[in-house]
């Protein structure tokens, strides 16, 4: 039984690897995948702001609410982010979160 499982796993892994990434390069998904990475970078950089400001507590949440959430799409989102964070989004927090940088 165990041997059957291993053979099945190897067969799937060997014969189906092409479909694992083909969707990224065809049909315009590459731009969507980039958007996922951009969003992750914003999330990690935004979380770093909370860490720098002492963590998740009411005052920090209220500042985020007033600076970002309450504004909706009334102003350029990049400008809102810059005003809240104090600078453009940085990639370093995402690299640290993914274990690519210490």
Rosetta blueprint (number, residue, H / E / L):
1 X L
2 X H
3 X H
4 X H
5 X H
6 X H
7 X H
8 X H
9 X H
10 X H
11 X H
12 X H
13 X H
14 X H
15 X H
16 X L
17 X H
18 X H
19 X H
20 X H
21 X H
22 X H
23 X H
24 X H
25 X H
26 X L
27 X L
28 X L
29 X H
30 X H
31 X H
32 X H
33 X H
34 X H
35 X H
36 X H
37 X H
38 X H
39 X H
40 X H
41 X H
42 X H
43 X H
44 X H
45 X H
46 X H
47 X H
48 X H
49 X H
50 X H
51 X H
52 X H
53 X L
54 X L
55 X L
56 X L
57 X L
58 X H
59 X H
60 X H
61 X H
62 X H
63 X H
64 X H
65 X H
66 X H
67 X H
68 X L
69 X H
70 X H
71 X H
72 X L
73 X L
74 X L
75 X L
76 X L
77 X H
78 X H
79 X H
80 X H
81 X H
82 X H
83 X H
84 X H
85 X H
86 X L
87 X L
88 X L
89 X L
90 X L
91 X L
92 X H
93 X H
94 X H
95 X H
96 X H
97 X H
98 X L
99 X L
100 X L
101 X L
102 X L
